Amino acid sequence: MSEQTPIDLRESVRQRYAAAAVKVTEGGTACCGPEPVEVDENFGSTLYAADERDALPAEAVAASLGCGNPTAVAELREGERVLDLGSGGGIDVLLSARRVGTTGKAYGLDMTDEMLALALANTAKAGVTNVEFLKGTIEAIPLPANTIDVVISNCVINLSTDKPAVFTETFRVLRPGGRIGVSDVVADDTLTTEQRAERGNYVGCIAGALSFAEYHAGLEAAGFTDIEITPTHPVADGMHSAIVRATKPATTAATEPDAVADNSCCGVQACCTSAEQATDPYVTVREAKSAAGCACQG
């Protein structure tokens, strides 16, 4: 069998999680573990506290696909803006929304229509209003630069076929001083790519995992500092669920005032350019343009 291309792998991931969403909608459960799709002690809702599970719709809990609980390690605070990469059925977005309160906001980003539909249904059932779900890929985040306080993710970055792009995009959308709190699968540095593939497939969150050294180097190359990668529990031989923390420096060349054009309109700097961002750091470009009735809301 020929090796799958990055496009093939992404489509395999999309199909896997679309099927998982449909299964949950029909009353089943889904998880990111090895085939068959089953919840076990290494993946899924059992990694959340009982009181967290009890406070959410059953479908959000059943759709939990991760290898950890990033909301428990991200140290979310009242009023913060949080982005969940690969938000799935919405469990981490809903938990984050409760932690940041009504003055904060939680975004969920997912590429799968079925998961987005499930997340929206779960949000309605939970009665949470300070959330927004976006369709897109984690390699090209559809949010302006310097607008997010915290980026979280739960066993999703390992599924990307372009992890440097994920790290670069995460760095871009974070405000100076912003941070990441991610749960992901990480491999021992001694394991080769082939050895990781022997322990599980790509869509099962195993074969695509970075090693500890590769993960650290990728974050560092994107500009992150204060990088910590702490294993929490094994998920396969030499493979671990890990907590990943890192910080965007408070001052970077890319976020100096002269790095953004002075022209502004509709509450947006550098309007209608690739560098556009809201003048109010607490709203997105879309929200700023909508509030101002701007004619160029694309």
Buried (B, 14 or more C-beta within 10 A) or exposed (E): EEEEEEEEBBEBBBEBBBBBBBBBBEEEBBBBBBEEBEBEEBBBBBBBEEEBBEBBBBBBBBBBBBBBBBBBBBEBEEEBBBBBBBBBBBBBBBBBBBBBBEEBBBBBBBBBEBBBBBBBBBBEBBEBEBBBBBEEBBBEBBBBBBBBBBBBBBBBBBBBBBBBBBBBBBBBBBBBEBBBBBBBBBBBEEBEEEBBBEBBBBBBBBBBBBBBEBBBBBBEEBBBEEBEBEBBEEBBEBBBBBBBBBBBBEEEEBBEEEEBEEEBBBBBBBBBEEEBBBBEEBBBBBBBBBEEEBEEBE
